[in-house]
């Protein structure tokens, strides 16, 4: 039986021989590029069928074009590139594995073929038809027909066994790839659902917090109106003096302080309006402790700027100096310590004296 004048046995032996040469060439190229042994091909045996089938195409269809080198080269580039694209598509479709990728080269088509490889196919076709295949064909003609049949039958059996094992392995790999892809899609769906649920939960929590904040502000406004209506008509029997620095401190607290700090200071002053709480006596302290226990405040006789979370911009008017250790205690206003330093002692036991700071 012949095909275009060639015996089927010879064509099969050519296929095996050139598949082996292609495997050697590609393995050497990839091993040199990666500096390690990289066995190529998708079969277990040392053959690359794409090269064997490609050379058969060259032998059967390119040989009549040997008289016209330009036409020979163009046909070789087109046919071999088409063959490479078809094999790449077939392997990717059936095994879900990409065996070669030219995406990093310019002028590529879906990473399956590219311009420089197509041009190399034309050069290889010329070398095979004009220089490599003639001595190979002459060598094969010297093999006795009986040996050809025996060798061809043995290699065919080995090729079939190798192909069956490879297809079984590729089927398992394909099933695993499909399973991983399906699992990835399911995970993406679950992640999207989780994001949607989390977004809805955060929206609900945000709405609840806004509602609670609005309720707290409304309650504070009600307390403020009740306080103003109750104490706006009261008259005091003593004279109070509000200093300029106190006004600045209150404005700074309203501007820089937190809502909790403002509420704490307001509660401190409101407690002074209670009966018998004009000073920081036992009744006032009792009310302050009850407020602290009920609302978690820290109402004290005095508060400093650090405790309220604001920065102290008041100018220093006095320094209380220890005559033993030299410690200097800044004071922003007059107090019993400033007026009567002799009644107090430093932590080290030293006598205190006051140094006024001259106005700027």
C-alpha positions as CSV (number, residue, x, y, z in Angstrom):
1,X,0.0,0.0,0.0
2,X,1.4,3.4,-1.0
3,X,0.5,7.0,-0.5
4,X,1.7,9.4,-3.2
5,X,4.3,6.9,-4.3
6,X,5.6,6.1,-0.8
7,X,5.0,2.8,1.0
8,X,3.0,3.1,4.2
9,X,5.8,1.2,6.1
10,X,8.4,3.7,5.0
11,X,6.2,6.7,5.9
12,X,5.6,5.2,9.4
13,X,9.4,4.7,9.9
14,X,10.0,8.3,8.7
15,X,7.4,9.5,11.1
16,X,9.1,7.7,14.1
17,X,12.6,8.8,13.0
18,X,11.8,12.4,12.5
19,X,9.7,12.5,15.7
20,X,12.7,11.3,17.6
21,X,15.0,13.9,15.9
22,X,12.4,16.6,16.7
23,X,12.3,15.5,20.4
24,X,16.2,15.7,20.5
25,X,16.2,19.1,18.9
26,X,13.5,20.6,21.2
27,X,14.9,19.0,24.3
28,X,18.4,20.4,23.7
29,X,17.0,23.8,22.9
30,X,14.8,24.0,26.0
31,X,17.5,22.5,28.3
32,X,20.0,25.1,27.1
33,X,17.6,27.9,27.7
34,X,16.6,26.8,31.2
35,X,20.1,25.4,32.1
36,X,18.6,22.0,33.1
37,X,17.3,18.9,31.5
38,X,13.8,19.6,30.1
39,X,12.4,16.5,28.3
40,X,9.8,17.7,25.7
41,X,6.8,16.1,24.2
42,X,3.5,15.0,25.8
43,X,4.1,11.2,25.2
44,X,6.2,9.2,27.6
45,X,8.6,8.0,24.9
46,X,11.3,10.3,23.4
47,X,9.3,11.5,20.4
48,X,7.4,14.6,19.4
49,X,4.8,13.6,16.8
50,X,4.3,17.1,15.6
51,X,7.7,17.0,14.0
52,X,7.2,13.5,12.5
53,X,3.9,14.5,11.0
54,X,5.3,17.8,9.8
55,X,8.2,16.1,8.0
56,X,5.7,13.8,6.3
57,X,3.8,16.8,5.1
58,X,7.1,18.2,3.7
59,X,7.9,14.9,2.0
60,X,4.5,14.4,0.5
61,X,3.6,17.9,-0.6
62,X,6.8,20.1,-0.7
63,X,9.0,17.8,-2.8
64,X,7.2,18.7,-6.1
65,X,8.0,22.4,-5.4
66,X,11.8,21.9,-5.2
67,X,12.2,23.7,-8.6
68,X,10.7,27.0,-7.3
69,X,12.5,27.9,-4.1
70,X,10.4,31.0,-3.4
71,X,7.1,29.2,-3.7
72,X,8.6,26.3,-1.8
73,X,9.5,28.6,1.1
74,X,6.2,30.4,1.2
75,X,4.2,27.2,1.1
76,X,6.3,25.6,3.8
77,X,5.9,28.6,6.1
78,X,2.1,28.7,5.6
79,X,1.5,24.9,5.8
80,X,3.8,24.2,8.8
81,X,2.5,27.2,10.8
82,X,-1.1,26.1,10.1
83,X,-0.2,22.6,11.3
84,X,1.5,23.9,14.4
85,X,-1.6,26.1,15.2
86,X,-4.0,23.2,14.7
87,X,-1.9,20.9,17.0
88,X,-1.7,23.6,19.7
89,X,-5.5,24.2,19.5
90,X,-6.2,20.4,19.6
91,X,-4.0,19.8,22.6
92,X,-5.4,22.8,24.6
93,X,-9.0,21.8,23.8
94,X,-8.6,18.1,24.7
95,X,-6.2,18.3,27.6
96,X,-6.7,21.9,28.9
97,X,-2.9,22.2,29.0
98,X,-0.8,24.8,27.1
99,X,2.3,22.9,25.8
100,X,4.0,26.0,24.3
101,X,3.3,29.6,24.5
102,X,4.6,32.4,22.2
103,X,2.7,35.2,23.9
104,X,6.0,36.9,24.9
105,X,7.1,37.2,21.3
106,X,5.9,39.9,18.9
107,X,3.6,39.0,16.0
108,X,2.1,36.0,17.7
109,X,-1.4,34.5,17.2
110,X,-3.0,33.6,20.5
111,X,0.4,32.4,21.7
112,X,0.2,29.3,19.4
113,X,2.3,30.5,16.5
114,X,4.5,33.5,15.9
115,X,6.4,35.1,13.0
116,X,10.0,34.0,13.8
117,X,9.0,30.4,14.4
118,X,7.0,30.4,11.1
119,X,10.1,31.6,9.3
120,X,12.2,28.9,11.0
121,X,9.7,26.3,9.8
122,X,10.5,27.4,6.2
123,X,14.2,27.1,6.8
124,X,13.8,23.7,8.4
125,X,11.6,22.5,5.5
126,X,14.4,23.5,3.1
127,X,17.1,21.7,5.1
128,X,15.0,18.6,5.5
129,X,14.0,18.2,1.8
130,X,17.3,19.2,0.3
131,X,19.9,17.9,2.8
132,X,18.5,15.7,5.5
133,X,15.9,13.5,3.9
134,X,17.8,12.3,0.8
135,X,20.5,10.4,2.8
136,X,17.9,9.2,5.3
137,X,15.7,7.9,2.4
138,X,18.7,6.1,0.9
139,X,19.6,4.6,4.2
140,X,16.0,3.3,4.7
141,X,16.1,1.7,1.2
142,X,18.9,-0.6,2.3
143,X,16.8,-2.1,5.1
144,X,15.2,-5.4,4.1
145,X,11.4,-5.4,3.7
146,X,11.0,-8.1,6.4
147,X,13.0,-6.1,8.9
148,X,11.0,-3.0,8.0
149,X,7.7,-4.8,8.7
150,X,9.0,-6.2,12.0
151,X,10.5,-2.9,13.1
152,X,7.4,-1.0,12.0
153,X,5.0,-3.4,13.8
154,X,7.1,-3.3,17.0
155,X,7.3,0.5,17.0
156,X,3.5,0.7,16.3
157,X,2.7,-1.4,19.3
158,X,5.0,0.6,21.5
159,X,3.5,3.9,20.1
160,X,-0.1,2.7,20.7
161,X,0.7,1.6,24.3
162,X,2.4,5.0,25.0
163,X,-0.5,6.9,23.5
164,X,-3.1,5.0,25.6
165,X,-1.1,5.6,28.8
166,X,-0.6,9.3,27.8
167,X,-4.3,9.8,27.0
168,X,-5.3,8.2,30.3
169,X,-3.0,10.5,32.2
170,X,-4.2,13.5,30.3
171,X,-7.8,12.5,31.0
172,X,-7.0,12.5,34.7
173,X,-5.2,15.8,34.4
174,X,-8.1,17.3,32.4
175,X,-10.6,16.1,35.0
176,X,-8.5,17.6,37.7
177,X,-8.2,20.9,35.9
178,X,-11.9,21.1,35.2
179,X,-12.5,20.3,38.9
180,X,-10.1,23.0,40.1
181,X,-11.7,25.5,37.6
182,X,-15.2,24.7,38.8
183,X,-14.1,25.0,42.4
184,X,-12.5,28.4,41.7
185,X,-15.7,29.6,40.1
186,X,-17.7,28.4,43.1
187,X,-15.3,30.1,45.5
188,X,-15.7,33.3,43.5
189,X,-19.4,33.0,43.8
190,X,-19.2,32.4,47.5
191,X,-16.8,35.3,47.9
192,X,-19.2,37.6,46.0
193,X,-22.1,36.4,48.2
194,X,-20.0,37.0,51.3
195,X,-19.1,40.5,50.2
196,X,-22.7,41.3,49.5
197,X,-23.8,39.9,52.9
198,X,-21.0,41.8,54.7
199,X,-22.0,45.0,52.8
200,X,-25.6,44.6,53.9
201,X,-24.5,43.9,57.5
202,X,-22.3,47.0,57.6
203,X,-25.1,49.1,56.1
204,X,-27.5,47.9,58.8
205,X,-24.9,48.5,61.5
206,X,-24.2,52.0,60.1
207,X,-27.9,52.8,60.0
208,X,-28.4,51.6,63.6
209,X,-25.4,53.7,64.7
210,X,-26.7,56.8,62.9
211,X,-30.1,56.3,64.5
212,X,-28.6,55.8,67.9
213,X,-26.4,58.9,67.5
214,X,-29.4,61.0,66.4
215,X,-31.4,59.8,69.4
216,X,-28.5,60.7,71.8
217,X,-28.3,64.2,70.2
218,X,-32.0,64.7,70.5
219,X,-32.0,63.6,74.1
220,X,-29.1,66.0,74.8
221,X,-31.1,68.8,73.2
222,X,-34.1,68.0,75.4
223,X,-31.9,68.0,78.5
224,X,-30.4,71.4,77.4
225,X,-33.9,72.9,76.8
226,X,-35.1,71.6,80.2
227,X,-32.0,73.0,81.9
228,X,-32.4,76.4,80.3
229,X,-36.2,76.6,81.1
230,X,-35.6,75.6,84.7
231,X,-32.6,77.8,85.6
232,X,-33.0,80.8,83.3
233,X,-35.2,82.7,85.8
234,X,-33.1,82.0,88.8
235,X,-31.1,84.8,90.4
236,X,-27.8,84.4,92.2
237,X,-27.1,86.0,95.5
238,X,-23.4,86.3,94.9
239,X,-21.2,87.8,92.3
240,X,-19.3,85.6,89.9
241,X,-16.3,86.7,87.8
242,X,-15.5,84.9,84.5
243,X,-11.9,85.4,83.4
244,X,-10.9,85.8,79.8
245,X,-8.7,82.6,79.9
246,X,-11.7,80.6,81.1
247,X,-13.7,81.7,78.1
248,X,-10.8,80.8,75.8
249,X,-10.6,77.4,77.5
250,X,-14.3,76.7,77.0
251,X,-14.1,77.7,73.4
252,X,-11.1,75.5,72.9
253,X,-12.9,72.6,74.6
254,X,-15.9,73.0,72.3
255,X,-13.6,73.2,69.2
256,X,-11.0,70.5,70.0
257,X,-12.6,68.3,72.7
258,X,-14.5,65.1,72.1
259,X,-18.2,64.8,72.7
260,X,-17.5,62.8,75.9
261,X,-15.2,65.5,77.3
262,X,-17.7,68.2,76.6
263,X,-20.5,66.2,78.3
264,X,-18.2,65.5,81.3
265,X,-17.5,69.2,81.8
266,X,-21.2,70.1,81.3
267,X,-22.2,67.5,83.9
268,X,-19.5,68.9,86.3
269,X,-21.0,72.4,86.1
270,X,-24.6,71.2,86.2
271,X,-23.9,69.4,89.5
272,X,-23.0,72.8,91.0
273,X,-26.6,73.9,90.4
274,X,-27.8,71.2,92.8
275,X,-28.8,72.2,96.3
276,X,-25.7,72.4,98.6
277,X,-23.3,71.8,95.7
278,X,-21.9,75.3,95.2
279,X,-18.5,74.0,96.0
280,X,-16.8,70.7,95.8
281,X,-18.0,69.4,99.2
282,X,-19.2,66.0,100.2
283,X,-22.6,66.4,98.6
284,X,-21.1,67.4,95.3
285,X,-18.6,64.6,95.4
286,X,-21.5,62.1,96.1
287,X,-23.4,63.3,93.1
288,X,-20.3,63.1,91.0
289,X,-19.6,59.5,92.0
290,X,-23.2,58.5,91.1
291,X,-22.9,60.2,87.7
292,X,-19.5,58.4,87.1
293,X,-21.0,55.0,88.1
294,X,-24.1,55.5,85.9
295,X,-22.5,57.0,82.7
296,X,-18.8,56.0,83.0
297,X,-17.6,59.5,83.3
298,X,-14.5,60.7,85.3
299,X,-15.9,63.8,87.0
300,X,-13.4,65.2,89.4
301,X,-12.9,68.4,91.4
302,X,-10.4,69.6,88.7
303,X,-9.6,68.5,85.2
304,X,-6.5,69.2,83.2
305,X,-6.1,69.7,79.5
306,X,-4.5,66.3,78.9
307,X,-7.3,64.5,80.6
308,X,-9.8,66.3,78.3
309,X,-7.8,65.6,75.2
310,X,-7.0,69.2,74.2
311,X,-3.8,71.2,74.1
312,X,-3.1,73.8,76.7
313,X,-2.4,77.2,75.1
314,X,-2.8,79.4,78.2
315,X,0.3,81.5,79.1
316,X,2.2,80.8,82.2
317,X,1.8,83.6,84.8
318,X,3.6,82.2,87.8
319,X,6.4,79.6,88.5
320,X,6.4,77.9,92.0
321,X,10.1,77.1,92.6
322,X,11.4,74.6,95.1
323,X,14.5,76.1,96.9
324,X,15.9,72.6,97.6
325,X,15.6,70.6,94.3
326,X,15.0,73.5,91.9
327,X,11.7,72.1,90.6
328,X,9.6,74.7,88.7
329,X,5.9,74.2,88.7
330,X,4.0,76.4,86.1
331,X,0.7,78.1,87.1
332,X,-1.6,79.8,84.7
333,X,-3.7,81.7,87.4
334,X,-3.7,82.7,91.0
335,X,-4.5,79.9,93.5
336,X,-3.9,79.3,97.2
337,X,-0.5,77.8,96.3
338,X,0.4,81.0,94.5
339,X,-0.9,83.3,97.2
340,X,0.5,81.4,100.2
341,X,3.5,79.2,99.1
342,X,4.7,79.0,102.7
343,X,1.8,76.8,103.6
344,X,3.0,74.0,101.2
345,X,6.1,72.0,100.7
346,X,7.7,70.3,97.6
347,X,7.7,66.5,97.3
348,X,11.3,66.6,98.4
349,X,10.4,68.6,101.5
350,X,11.8,71.9,100.2
351,X,10.4,75.3,100.8
352,X,8.5,76.9,97.9
353,X,8.6,80.4,96.6
354,X,6.7,82.2,93.8
355,X,8.3,83.9,90.7
356,X,5.8,86.0,88.7
357,X,6.3,85.9,84.9
358,X,6.5,89.4,83.5
359,X,3.7,90.1,80.9
360,X,4.8,90.1,77.3
